[in-house]
Amino acid sequence: MSKKGEPPSPCRPVNFFRIGKDSQDHWVVQDDQRLCGGLFVDRAAALKFAMFETGNRPQAVIMVPGTFELDLTGQRRAVAANEPHRQAAALRRAA
């Protein structure tokens, strides 16, 4: 449920959000379906958004090492054979 005066979020439902920094040092948040996200001024703002959108589920927020560019095309990228295992491990570590 959204706060008074806040429009309902178009992002739900999602499985998880990724948070990282892009090549220009902006904080990036993006959902697993590449449909929702944004650029943020600092890590705290990015994390606050991701936590709100996941219903305050820390296990649904993954910190991405290295460069993470925002892509809201909604197109799923090619997944490396071991990526689902890495994502599951990251979710367990975040819990």
Biopython code that builds the backbone (N, CA, C, O; Angstrom):
import numpy as np
from Bio.PDB.StructureBuilder import StructureBuilder

atoms = [
    (1, "MET", "N", (0.851, -1.186, 0.000)),
    (1, "MET", "CA", (0.000, 0.000, 0.000)),
    (1, "MET", "C", (0.888, 1.237, 0.000)),
    (1, "MET", "O", (1.871, 1.297, 0.739)),
    (2, "SER", "N", (0.549, 2.221, -0.821)),
    (2, "SER", "CA", (1.374, 3.419, -0.922)),
    (2, "SER", "C", (0.985, 4.434, 0.149)),
    (2, "SER", "O", (-0.120, 4.398, 0.690)),
    (3, "LYS", "N", (1.909, 5.332, 0.438)),
    (3, "LYS", "CA", (1.656, 6.389, 1.409)),
    (3, "LYS", "C", (0.642, 7.368, 0.839)),
    (3, "LYS", "O", (0.450, 7.439, -0.375)),
    (4, "LYS", "N", (0.000, 8.114, 1.711)),
    (4, "LYS", "CA", (-0.989, 9.097, 1.293)),
    (4, "LYS", "C", (-0.354, 10.091, 0.317)),
    (4, "LYS", "O", (0.711, 10.644, 0.590)),
    (5, "GLY", "N", (-1.011, 10.310, -0.814)),
    (5, "GLY", "CA", (-0.519, 11.251, -1.799)),
    (5, "GLY", "C", (0.489, 10.663, -2.771)),
    (5, "GLY", "O", (0.917, 11.348, -3.700)),
    (6, "GLU", "N", (0.875, 9.409, -2.577)),
    (6, "GLU", "CA", (1.839, 8.751, -3.451)),
    (6, "GLU", "C", (1.100, 7.874, -4.450)),
    (6, "GLU", "O", (0.229, 7.098, -4.055)),
    (7, "PRO", "N", (1.424, 7.978, -5.738)),
    (7, "PRO", "CA", (0.750, 7.106, -6.696)),
    (7, "PRO", "C", (1.205, 5.661, -6.506)),
    (7, "PRO", "O", (2.316, 5.424, -6.034)),
    (8, "PRO", "N", (0.360, 4.692, -6.868)),
    (8, "PRO", "CA", (0.791, 3.301, -6.743)),
    (8, "PRO", "C", (1.977, 3.033, -7.663)),
    (8, "PRO", "O", (2.079, 3.604, -8.749)),
    (9, "SER", "N", (2.852, 2.174, -7.223)),
    (9, "SER", "CA", (4.054, 1.867, -7.987)),
    (9, "SER", "C", (3.739, 0.993, -9.197)),
    (9, "SER", "O", (3.013, 0.006, -9.079)),
    (10, "PRO", "N", (4.289, 1.358, -10.377)),
    (10, "PRO", "CA", (4.093, 0.533, -11.566)),
    (10, "PRO", "C", (5.054, -0.640, -11.612)),
    (10, "PRO", "O", (4.984, -1.446, -12.540)),
    (11, "CYS", "N", (5.950, -0.763, -10.643)),
    (11, "CYS", "CA", (7.020, -1.757, -10.684)),
    (11, "CYS", "C", (6.610, -3.146, -10.200)),
    (11, "CYS", "O", (7.229, -4.131, -10.601)),
    (12, "ARG", "N", (5.625, -3.252, -9.383)),
    (12, "ARG", "CA", (5.319, -4.542, -8.778)),
    (12, "ARG", "C", (4.567, -5.434, -9.732)),
    (12, "ARG", "O", (3.900, -4.895, -10.615)),
    (13, "PRO", "N", (4.609, -6.720, -9.642)),
    (13, "PRO", "CA", (5.466, -7.501, -8.770)),
    (13, "PRO", "C", (6.796, -7.817, -9.434)),
    (13, "PRO", "O", (6.865, -7.984, -10.651)),
    (14, "VAL", "N", (7.832, -7.895, -8.648)),
    (14, "VAL", "CA", (9.158, -8.267, -9.150)),
    (14, "VAL", "C", (9.743, -9.317, -8.219)),
    (14, "VAL", "O", (9.338, -9.437, -7.063)),
    (15, "ASN", "N", (10.700, -10.072, -8.737)),
    (15, "ASN", "CA", (11.373, -11.059, -7.908)),
    (15, "ASN", "C", (12.501, -10.431, -7.108)),
    (15, "ASN", "O", (12.671, -10.722, -5.924)),
    (16, "PHE", "N", (13.278, -9.560, -7.764)),
    (16, "PHE", "CA", (14.372, -8.908, -7.064)),
    (16, "PHE", "C", (14.826, -7.668, -7.818)),
    (16, "PHE", "O", (14.487, -7.475, -8.986)),
    (17, "PHE", "N", (15.594, -6.834, -7.135)),
    (17, "PHE", "CA", (16.207, -5.643, -7.722)),
    (17, "PHE", "C", (17.715, -5.758, -7.600)),
    (17, "PHE", "O", (18.229, -6.317, -6.631)),
    (18, "ARG", "N", (18.417, -5.229, -8.580)),
    (18, "ARG", "CA", (19.875, -5.121, -8.539)),
    (18, "ARG", "C", (20.228, -3.661, -8.276)),
    (18, "ARG", "O", (19.550, -2.749, -8.751)),
    (19, "ILE", "N", (21.306, -3.454, -7.508)),
    (19, "ILE", "CA", (21.822, -2.114, -7.234)),
    (19, "ILE", "C", (23.315, -2.123, -7.541)),
    (19, "ILE", "O", (24.032, -3.042, -7.147)),
    (20, "GLY", "N", (23.778, -1.095, -8.247)),
    (20, "GLY", "CA", (25.199, -0.974, -8.543)),
    (20, "GLY", "C", (25.510, 0.423, -9.048)),
    (20, "GLY", "O", (24.652, 1.306, -9.027)),
    (21, "LYS", "N", (26.741, 0.619, -9.502)),
    (21, "LYS", "CA", (27.168, 1.923, -10.022)),
    (21, "LYS", "C", (27.460, 1.799, -11.510)),
    (21, "LYS", "O", (28.063, 0.826, -11.963)),
    (22, "ASP", "N", (27.017, 2.812, -12.264)),
    (22, "ASP", "CA", (27.272, 2.800, -13.702)),
    (22, "ASP", "C", (28.644, 3.393, -14.013)),
    (22, "ASP", "O", (29.388, 3.772, -13.108)),
    (23, "SER", "N", (28.967, 3.468, -15.296)),
    (23, "SER", "CA", (30.286, 3.938, -15.719)),
    (23, "SER", "C", (30.517, 5.421, -15.408)),
    (23, "SER", "O", (31.652, 5.895, -15.454)),
    (24, "GLN", "N", (29.444, 6.152, -15.093)),
    (24, "GLN", "CA", (29.587, 7.565, -14.748)),
    (24, "GLN", "C", (29.433, 7.797, -13.246)),
    (24, "GLN", "O", (29.241, 8.927, -12.798)),
    (25, "ASP", "N", (29.520, 6.714, -12.476)),
    (25, "ASP", "CA", (29.497, 6.758, -11.020)),
    (25, "ASP", "C", (28.130, 7.103, -10.426)),
    (25, "ASP", "O", (28.057, 7.572, -9.290)),
    (26, "HIS", "N", (27.044, 6.879, -11.177)),
    (26, "HIS", "CA", (25.692, 7.047, -10.644)),
    (26, "HIS", "C", (25.248, 5.727, -10.029)),
    (26, "HIS", "O", (25.668, 4.659, -10.473)),
    (27, "TRP", "N", (24.413, 5.798, -9.025)),
    (27, "TRP", "CA", (23.827, 4.590, -8.459)),
    (27, "TRP", "C", (22.636, 4.174, -9.305)),
    (27, "TRP", "O", (21.779, 4.997, -9.627)),
    (28, "VAL", "N", (22.581, 2.909, -9.661)),
    (28, "VAL", "CA", (21.561, 2.353, -10.556)),
    (28, "VAL", "C", (20.767, 1.297, -9.802)),
    (28, "VAL", "O", (21.326, 0.482, -9.068)),
    (29, "VAL", "N", (19.443, 1.326, -9.998)),
    (29, "VAL", "CA", (18.560, 0.284, -9.478)),
    (29, "VAL", "C", (17.750, -0.229, -10.650)),
    (29, "VAL", "O", (17.261, 0.553, -11.465)),
    (30, "GLN", "N", (17.605, -1.553, -10.737)),
    (30, "GLN", "CA", (16.838, -2.142, -11.838)),
    (30, "GLN", "C", (16.214, -3.454, -11.381)),
    (30, "GLN", "O", (16.851, -4.248, -10.690)),
    (31, "ASP", "N", (14.965, -3.672, -11.772)),
    (31, "ASP", "CA", (14.301, -4.916, -11.414)),
    (31, "ASP", "C", (14.766, -6.049, -12.323)),
    (31, "ASP", "O", (15.407, -5.820, -13.348)),
    (32, "ASP", "N", (14.433, -7.266, -11.928)),
    (32, "ASP", "CA", (14.884, -8.441, -12.654)),
    (32, "ASP", "C", (14.285, -8.550, -14.058)),
    (32, "ASP", "O", (14.834, -9.256, -14.903)),
    (33, "GLN", "N", (13.187, -7.875, -14.315)),
    (33, "GLN", "CA", (12.546, -7.936, -15.627)),
    (33, "GLN", "C", (12.933, -6.767, -16.533)),
    (33, "GLN", "O", (12.475, -6.676, -17.672)),
    (34, "ARG", "N", (13.775, -5.878, -16.019)),
    (34, "ARG", "CA", (14.234, -4.698, -16.759)),
    (34, "ARG", "C", (13.089, -3.764, -17.165)),
    (34, "ARG", "O", (13.113, -3.164, -18.239)),
    (35, "LEU", "N", (12.108, -3.657, -16.304)),
    (35, "LEU", "CA", (10.961, -2.798, -16.589)),
    (35, "LEU", "C", (10.897, -1.585, -15.669)),
    (35, "LEU", "O", (10.215, -0.607, -15.977)),
    (36, "CYS", "N", (11.597, -1.641, -14.554)),
    (36, "CYS", "CA", (11.493, -0.596, -13.550)),
    (36, "CYS", "C", (12.866, -0.330, -12.955)),
    (36, "CYS", "O", (13.654, -1.257, -12.765)),
    (37, "GLY", "N", (13.152, 0.919, -12.664)),
    (37, "GLY", "CA", (14.418, 1.258, -12.038)),
    (37, "GLY", "C", (14.714, 2.726, -12.202)),
    (37, "GLY", "O", (13.832, 3.515, -12.541)),
    (38, "GLY", "N", (15.955, 3.094, -11.962)),
    (38, "GLY", "CA", (16.325, 4.487, -12.111)),
    (38, "GLY", "C", (17.737, 4.757, -11.660)),
    (38, "GLY", "O", (18.465, 3.858, -11.241)),
    (39, "LEU", "N", (18.112, 6.044, -11.759)),
    (39, "LEU", "CA", (19.412, 6.528, -11.318)),
    (39, "LEU", "C", (19.210, 7.297, -10.022)),
    (39, "LEU", "O", (18.220, 8.011, -9.865)),
    (40, "PHE", "N", (20.148, 7.151, -9.097)),
    (40, "PHE", "CA", (20.008, 7.758, -7.782)),
    (40, "PHE", "C", (21.293, 8.487, -7.391)),
    (40, "PHE", "O", (22.382, 8.141, -7.849)),
    (41, "VAL", "N", (21.147, 9.498, -6.539)),
    (41, "VAL", "CA", (22.290, 10.334, -6.157)),
    (41, "VAL", "C", (23.254, 9.625, -5.221)),
    (41, "VAL", "O", (24.445, 9.933, -5.207)),
    (42, "ASP", "N", (22.747, 8.672, -4.434)),
    (42, "ASP", "CA", (23.636, 7.947, -3.530)),
    (42, "ASP", "C", (23.093, 6.550, -3.254)),
    (42, "ASP", "O", (21.972, 6.207, -3.630)),
    (43, "ARG", "N", (23.916, 5.764, -2.592)),
    (43, "ARG", "CA", (23.570, 4.368, -2.307)),
    (43, "ARG", "C", (22.326, 4.287, -1.424)),
    (43, "ARG", "O", (21.469, 3.427, -1.632)),
    (44, "ALA", "N", (22.227, 5.171, -0.448)),
    (44, "ALA", "CA", (21.092, 5.147, 0.476)),
    (44, "ALA", "C", (19.773, 5.347, -0.260)),
    (44, "ALA", "O", (18.796, 4.654, 0.025)),
    (45, "ALA", "N", (19.734, 6.281, -1.196)),
    (45, "ALA", "CA", (18.508, 6.534, -1.960)),
    (45, "ALA", "C", (18.172, 5.334, -2.844)),
    (45, "ALA", "O", (17.006, 4.958, -2.969)),
    (46, "ALA", "N", (19.187, 4.738, -3.453)),
    (46, "ALA", "CA", (18.970, 3.561, -4.303)),
    (46, "ALA", "C", (18.424, 2.399, -3.475)),
    (46, "ALA", "O", (17.478, 1.725, -3.884)),
    (47, "LEU", "N", (19.018, 2.176, -2.327)),
    (47, "LEU", "CA", (18.588, 1.087, -1.457)),
    (47, "LEU", "C", (17.185, 1.323, -0.915)),
    (47, "LEU", "O", (16.387, 0.390, -0.821)),
    (48, "LYS", "N", (16.882, 2.564, -0.560)),
    (48, "LYS", "CA", (15.542, 2.897, -0.052)),
    (48, "LYS", "C", (14.475, 2.585, -1.108)),
    (48, "LYS", "O", (13.429, 2.017, -0.791)),
    (49, "PHE", "N", (14.746, 2.959, -2.367)),
    (49, "PHE", "CA", (13.811, 2.671, -3.457)),
    (49, "PHE", "C", (13.628, 1.166, -3.630)),
    (49, "PHE", "O", (12.499, 0.679, -3.691)),
    (50, "ALA", "N", (14.731, 0.434, -3.708)),
    (50, "ALA", "CA", (14.659, -1.013, -3.923)),
    (50, "ALA", "C", (13.926, -1.703, -2.778)),
    (50, "ALA", "O", (13.113, -2.597, -3.011)),
    (51, "MET", "N", (14.205, -1.299, -1.558)),
    (51, "MET", "CA", (13.525, -1.901, -0.409)),
    (51, "MET", "C", (12.028, -1.609, -0.430)),
    (51, "MET", "O", (11.217, -2.490, -0.145)),
    (52, "PHE", "N", (11.665, -0.379, -0.767)),
    (52, "PHE", "CA", (10.248, -0.032, -0.852)),
    (52, "PHE", "C", (9.546, -0.880, -1.909)),
    (52, "PHE", "O", (8.462, -1.412, -1.673)),
    (53, "GLU", "N", (10.176, -0.998, -3.077)),
    (53, "GLU", "CA", (9.554, -1.721, -4.186)),
    (53, "GLU", "C", (9.467, -3.226, -3.960)),
    (53, "GLU", "O", (8.642, -3.895, -4.582)),
    (54, "THR", "N", (10.299, -3.763, -3.087)),
    (54, "THR", "CA", (10.253, -5.198, -2.801)),
    (54, "THR", "C", (9.480, -5.504, -1.527)),
    (54, "THR", "O", (9.494, -6.638, -1.049)),
    (55, "GLY", "N", (8.814, -4.512, -0.979)),
    (55, "GLY", "CA", (8.057, -4.733, 0.248)),
    (55, "GLY", "C", (8.964, -4.959, 1.447)),
    (55, "GLY", "O", (8.652, -5.757, 2.330)),
    (56, "ASN", "N", (10.099, -4.244, 1.475)),
    (56, "ASN", "CA", (11.079, -4.340, 2.562)),
    (56, "ASN", "C", (11.605, -5.763, 2.746)),
    (56, "ASN", "O", (11.706, -6.260, 3.867)),
    (57, "ARG", "N", (11.936, -6.408, 1.625)),
    (57, "ARG", "CA", (12.525, -7.750, 1.665)),
    (57, "ARG", "C", (14.005, -7.651, 1.294)),
    (57, "ARG", "O", (14.335, -7.625, 0.108)),
    (58, "PRO", "N", (14.901, -7.597, 2.277)),
    (58, "PRO", "CA", (16.326, -7.450, 1.970)),
    (58, "PRO", "C", (16.865, -8.582, 1.111)),
    (58, "PRO", "O", (17.815, -8.377, 0.356)),
    (59, "GLN", "N", (16.280, -9.776, 1.208)),
    (59, "GLN", "CA", (16.738, -10.897, 0.401)),
    (59, "GLN", "C", (16.421, -10.703, -1.083)),
    (59, "GLN", "O", (16.905, -11.469, -1.916)),
    (60, "ALA", "N", (15.623, -9.701, -1.426)),
    (60, "ALA", "CA", (15.253, -9.436, -2.818)),
    (60, "ALA", "C", (16.069, -8.295, -3.429)),
    (60, "ALA", "O", (15.747, -7.806, -4.511)),
    (61, "VAL", "N", (17.130, -7.874, -2.727)),
    (61, "VAL", "CA", (17.980, -6.793, -3.218)),
    (61, "VAL", "C", (19.405, -7.323, -3.353)),
    (61, "VAL", "O", (19.986, -7.833, -2.395)),
    (62, "ILE", "N", (19.958, -7.193, -4.562)),
    (62, "ILE", "CA", (21.294, -7.710, -4.855)),
    (62, "ILE", "C", (22.219, -6.553, -5.195)),
    (62, "ILE", "O", (21.914, -5.741, -6.069)),
    (63, "MET", "N", (23.349, -6.480, -4.502)),
    (63, "MET", "CA", (24.371, -5.484, -4.813)),
    (63, "MET", "C", (25.258, -6.057, -5.915)),
    (63, "MET", "O", (25.786, -7.161, -5.780)),
    (64, "VAL", "N", (25.420, -5.311, -7.000)),
    (64, "VAL", "CA", (26.173, -5.765, -8.162)),
    (64, "VAL", "C", (27.591, -5.193, -8.112)),
    (64, "VAL", "O", (27.759, -3.976, -8.040)),
    (65, "PRO", "N", (28.607, -6.052, -8.149)),
    (65, "PRO", "CA", (29.982, -5.539, -8.204)),
    (65, "PRO", "C", (30.309, -5.064, -9.620)),
    (65, "PRO", "O", (29.680, -5.504, -10.582)),
    (66, "GLY", "N", (31.264, -4.192, -9.747)),
    (66, "GLY", "CA", (31.678, -3.721, -11.071)),
    (66, "GLY", "C", (30.695, -2.724, -11.646)),
    (66, "GLY", "O", (29.915, -2.113, -10.915)),
    (67, "THR", "N", (30.734, -2.562, -12.949)),
    (67, "THR", "CA", (29.886, -1.588, -13.641)),
    (67, "THR", "C", (28.514, -2.185, -13.926)),
    (67, "THR", "O", (28.400, -3.317, -14.396)),
    (68, "PHE", "N", (27.475, -1.405, -13.636)),
    (68, "PHE", "CA", (26.092, -1.848, -13.827)),
    (68, "PHE", "C", (25.327, -0.721, -14.524)),
    (68, "PHE", "O", (25.032, 0.304, -13.909)),
    (69, "GLU", "N", (25.013, -0.908, -15.788)),
    (69, "GLU", "CA", (24.328, 0.124, -16.574)),
    (69, "GLU", "C", (22.812, -0.093, -16.557)),
    (69, "GLU", "O", (22.340, -1.229, -16.619)),
    (70, "LEU", "N", (22.068, 0.989, -16.474)),
    (70, "LEU", "CA", (20.613, 0.939, -16.486)),
    (70, "LEU", "C", (20.102, 0.573, -17.867)),
    (70, "LEU", "O", (20.517, 1.166, -18.863)),
    (71, "ASP", "N", (19.203, -0.400, -17.933)),
    (71, "ASP", "CA", (18.602, -0.840, -19.194)),
    (71, "ASP", "C", (17.139, -1.151, -18.923)),
    (71, "ASP", "O", (16.821, -2.187, -18.339)),
    (72, "LEU", "N", (16.250, -0.263, -19.343)),
    (72, "LEU", "CA", (14.822, -0.457, -19.108)),
    (72, "LEU", "C", (14.087, -0.879, -20.377)),
    (72, "LEU", "O", (12.946, -0.473, -20.599)),
    (73, "THR", "N", (14.730, -1.682, -21.198)),
    (73, "THR", "CA", (14.117, -2.121, -22.454)),
    (73, "THR", "C", (13.058, -3.186, -22.241)),
    (73, "THR", "O", (12.195, -3.384, -23.096)),
    (74, "GLY", "N", (13.115, -3.876, -21.105)),
    (74, "GLY", "CA", (12.182, -4.970, -20.866)),
    (74, "GLY", "C", (12.587, -6.238, -21.591)),
    (74, "GLY", "O", (11.878, -7.242, -21.522)),
    (75, "GLN", "N", (13.709, -6.209, -22.280)),
    (75, "GLN", "CA", (14.188, -7.390, -22.990)),
    (75, "GLN", "C", (15.168, -8.125, -22.103)),
    (75, "GLN", "O", (16.102, -7.535, -21.559)),
    (76, "ARG", "N", (14.946, -9.408, -21.966)),
    (76, "ARG", "CA", (15.851, -10.212, -21.154)),
    (76, "ARG", "C", (17.138, -10.422, -21.922)),
    (76, "ARG", "O", (17.128, -10.692, -23.123)),
    (77, "ARG", "N", (18.237, -10.294, -21.215)),
    (77, "ARG", "CA", (19.521, -10.487, -21.870)),
    (77, "ARG", "C", (19.876, -11.960, -21.876)),
    (77, "ARG", "O", (19.292, -12.755, -21.140)),
    (78, "ALA", "N", (20.828, -12.314, -22.702)),
    (78, "ALA", "CA", (21.314, -13.685, -22.724)),
    (78, "ALA", "C", (21.925, -13.993, -21.366)),
    (78, "ALA", "O", (22.718, -13.208, -20.845)),
    (79, "VAL", "N", (21.565, -15.115, -20.801)),
    (79, "VAL", "CA", (22.010, -15.478, -19.467)),
    (79, "VAL", "C", (23.094, -16.539, -19.575)),
    (79, "VAL", "O", (22.921, -17.559, -20.243)),
    (80, "ALA", "N", (24.202, -16.285, -18.915)),
    (80, "ALA", "CA", (25.269, -17.278, -18.865)),
    (80, "ALA", "C", (24.758, -18.522, -18.143)),
    (80, "ALA", "O", (23.872, -18.432, -17.293)),
    (81, "ALA", "N", (25.301, -19.648, -18.473)),
    (81, "ALA", "CA", (24.833, -20.924, -17.922)),
    (81, "ALA", "C", (24.848, -20.943, -16.399)),
    (81, "ALA", "O", (23.973, -21.560, -15.791)),
    (82, "ASN", "N", (25.815, -20.286, -15.769)),
    (82, "ASN", "CA", (25.901, -20.329, -14.306)),
    (82, "ASN", "C", (25.262, -19.125, -13.624)),
    (82, "ASN", "O", (25.300, -19.043, -12.397)),
    (83, "GLU", "N", (24.685, -18.201, -14.360)),
    (83, "GLU", "CA", (24.127, -16.997, -13.736)),
    (83, "GLU", "C", (22.988, -17.289, -12.770)),
    (83, "GLU", "O", (22.967, -16.689, -11.696)),
    (84, "PRO", "N", (22.031, -18.178, -13.081)),
    (84, "PRO", "CA", (20.973, -18.429, -12.085)),
    (84, "PRO", "C", (21.548, -18.899, -10.753)),
    (84, "PRO", "O", (21.006, -18.566, -9.699)),
    (85, "HIS", "N", (22.638, -19.669, -10.783)),
    (85, "HIS", "CA", (23.263, -20.131, -9.547)),
    (85, "HIS", "C", (23.904, -18.966, -8.804)),
    (85, "HIS", "O", (23.819, -18.897, -7.578)),
    (86, "ARG", "N", (24.550, -18.043, -9.532)),
    (86, "ARG", "CA", (25.151, -16.865, -8.897)),
    (86, "ARG", "C", (24.074, -15.994, -8.283)),
    (86, "ARG", "O", (24.254, -15.477, -7.180)),
    (87, "GLN", "N", (22.946, -15.819, -8.982)),
    (87, "GLN", "CA", (21.865, -14.984, -8.465)),
    (87, "GLN", "C", (21.291, -15.600, -7.192)),
    (87, "GLN", "O", (21.041, -14.891, -6.217)),
    (88, "ALA", "N", (21.081, -16.907, -7.197)),
    (88, "ALA", "CA", (20.546, -17.578, -6.002)),
    (88, "ALA", "C", (21.504, -17.429, -4.833)),
    (88, "ALA", "O", (21.072, -17.192, -3.705)),
    (89, "ALA", "N", (22.802, -17.566, -5.087)),
    (89, "ALA", "CA", (23.798, -17.408, -4.024)),
    (89, "ALA", "C", (23.790, -15.983, -3.493)),
    (89, "ALA", "O", (23.901, -15.772, -2.285)),
    (90, "ALA", "N", (23.658, -14.996, -4.388)),
    (90, "ALA", "CA", (23.607, -13.599, -3.966)),
    (90, "ALA", "C", (22.377, -13.341, -3.115)),
    (90, "ALA", "O", (22.449, -12.614, -2.125)),
    (91, "LEU", "N", (21.245, -13.930, -3.491)),
    (91, "LEU", "CA", (20.021, -13.759, -2.700)),
    (91, "LEU", "C", (20.191, -14.359, -1.301)),
    (91, "LEU", "O", (19.741, -13.778, -0.314)),
    (92, "ARG", "N", (20.844, -15.526, -1.223)),
    (92, "ARG", "CA", (21.063, -16.145, 0.084)),
    (92, "ARG", "C", (21.988, -15.293, 0.944)),
    (92, "ARG", "O", (21.763, -15.157, 2.146)),
    (93, "ARG", "N", (23.034, -14.715, 0.338)),
    (93, "ARG", "CA", (23.967, -13.868, 1.097)),
    (93, "ARG", "C", (23.276, -12.616, 1.608)),
    (93, "ARG", "O", (23.586, -12.138, 2.699)),
    (94, "ALA", "N", (22.332, -12.075, 0.819)),
    (94, "ALA", "CA", (21.654, -10.836, 1.211)),
    (94, "ALA", "C", (20.653, -11.073, 2.342)),
    (94, "ALA", "O", (20.263, -10.133, 3.035)),
    (95, "ALA", "N", (20.243, -12.315, 2.527)),
    (95, "ALA", "CA", (19.209, -12.620, 3.536)),
    (95, "ALA", "C", (19.723, -12.501, 4.947)),
    (95, "ALA", "O", (18.974, -12.726, 5.898)),
]
sb = StructureBuilder()
sb.init_structure("model")
sb.init_model(0)
sb.init_chain("A")
sb.init_seg("    ")
for serial, (resi, resn, name, xyz) in enumerate(atoms, 1):
    if name == "N":
        sb.init_residue(resn, " ", resi, " ")
    sb.init_atom(name, np.array(xyz, "f"), 0.0, 1.0, " ", f" {name:<3s}", serial, name[0])
structure = sb.get_structure()
